[in-house]
């Protein structure tokens, strides 16, 4: 079932990707419209993500997760900036060439992925420390319960 859903998702992504639209494009403005539409979607999703992450940060205030959310916020800001830079290259021809804008957007995407990598690494480390402590506490609790059970048993 999971494989079928994954294959369906990959097929859907291939159908709606800009690469397939560019292959069908006959020289009209379809590729520009798709690119602009994708940029709008990126900005809307980035705004939604920022709102959710900041709410999560307020909720988890004082925890290790709240400290690390800053990296996810920075990654989202970089992704939104990459969309804006690509628009600048398309609509403001005097400032940047389209190649420079594409390079800037790609570099901002790399920075965003680096921030996400830092975020997930730090959260994984914090969760690992938490689970190790929890496992140690569980063992102590089980040992204490076994000692209490052994003292109260008629065989002791």
C-alpha positions in Angstrom: 0.0 0.0 0.0 2.8 2.4 0.9 4.7 1.7 -2.3 1.6 2.3 -4.4 1.0 5.7 -2.7 4.7 6.6 -3.2 4.5 5.7 -6.9 1.3 7.7 -7.3 2.9 10.7 -5.6 6.0 10.5 -7.8 3.8 10.2 -10.9 1.8 13.2 -9.9 5.0 15.2 -9.2 6.3 14.4 -12.6 3.1 15.5 -14.3 3.0 18.8 -12.5 6.7 19.6 -12.6 7.8 22.6 -14.6 10.2 20.3 -16.6 7.3 18.5 -18.2 5.5 21.7 -18.9 8.6 23.2 -20.6 8.8 20.1 -22.8 5.2 20.7 -23.9 5.6 24.5 -24.2 5.5 25.6 -27.8 7.3 29.0 -27.3 4.4 30.7 -25.5 4.3 32.2 -22.1 3.3 29.0 -20.4 6.7 28.4 -18.8 6.8 31.9 -17.4 3.3 31.6 -16.0 4.2 28.2 -14.3 7.4 29.6 -12.9 5.5 32.7 -11.5 2.8 30.5 -10.1 5.3 28.2 -8.5 7.0 31.3 -6.9 3.6 32.5 -5.5 3.0 29.0 -4.0 6.5 29.0 -2.5 5.8 32.4 -0.9 2.4 31.4 0.5 3.8 28.1 1.9 6.8 29.9 3.4 4.4 32.4 5.1 2.3 29.5 6.5 5.4 27.6 7.6 6.7 30.7 9.4 3.5 31.2 11.2 3.4 27.6 12.3 7.1 27.5 13.4 6.8 30.7 15.4 3.7 29.3 17.1 5.5 26.1 17.9 8.5 28.1 19.2 6.2 29.9 21.6 4.6 26.7 22.7 7.9 24.9 23.3 9.5 27.9 25.0 12.5 26.9 27.2 12.9 23.5 25.6 15.7 22.3 23.3 13.3 22.3 20.3 12.5 26.0 20.8 16.2 26.9 20.6 16.6 24.9 17.4 13.6 26.2 15.6 15.6 29.3 14.7 17.4 27.2 12.1 14.1 26.1 10.5 12.9 29.7 10.5 16.1 30.8 8.8 15.7 28.0 6.2 12.2 29.1 5.4 13.3 32.7 5.0 16.0 31.6 2.6 13.6 29.6 0.5 11.2 32.6 0.3 14.2 34.8 -0.6 15.2 32.4 -3.3 11.7 32.7 -4.9 11.9 36.5 -4.7 15.4 36.6 -6.2 14.2 34.5 -9.2 11.4 37.0 -9.7 13.9 39.9 -9.7 15.9 38.2 -12.4 12.8 37.7 -14.5 11.1 41.1 -14.1 14.0 43.6 -13.4 16.3 43.1 -16.3 18.4 46.1 -15.6 19.6 44.9 -12.1 20.5 41.3 -12.7 20.7 38.9 -15.6 18.5 35.8 -15.4 21.6 33.7 -14.9 22.8 35.7 -11.9 19.3 35.5 -10.4 19.2 31.8 -11.0 22.6 31.4 -9.3 21.5 33.6 -6.4 18.3 31.5 -6.0 20.3 28.3 -6.1 22.7 29.5 -3.5 19.9 30.6 -1.2 18.4 27.2 -1.6 21.7 25.6 -0.6 21.9 27.8 2.5 18.3 26.8 3.3 19.1 23.1 3.0 22.1 23.6 5.2 20.0 25.3 7.9 17.5 22.5 7.7 20.3 20.0 8.1 21.6 21.8 11.2 18.0 21.9 12.6 17.4 18.2 12.1 20.9 17.2 13.4 20.4 19.3 16.6 16.9 18.0 17.2 18.0 14.4 16.6 20.9 14.9 19.2 18.5 16.4 21.7 16.0 13.7 21.2 18.7 11.0 21.5 19.9 12.5 24.8 16.3 12.6 26.1 15.6 9.0 25.1 18.8 7.8 26.7 17.9 9.5 29.9 14.4 8.1 29.7 15.7 4.6 29.1 18.0 4.9 32.1 15.1 6.1 34.3 12.9 3.2 33.1 15.6 0.7 34.1 15.9 2.3 37.5 12.1 2.2 38.0 12.0 -1.4 37.0 14.8 -2.3 39.3 13.1 -0.4 42.2 9.8 -2.2 41.5 11.5 -5.6 41.4 13.2 -4.9 44.7 9.9 -3.9 46.3 8.2 -7.0 44.9 11.0 -9.2 46.2 10.8 -7.7 49.7 7.1 -8.2 49.9 7.0 -11.8 48.6 6.6 -14.7 51.0 9.7 -16.4 49.5 12.1 -13.7 50.7 
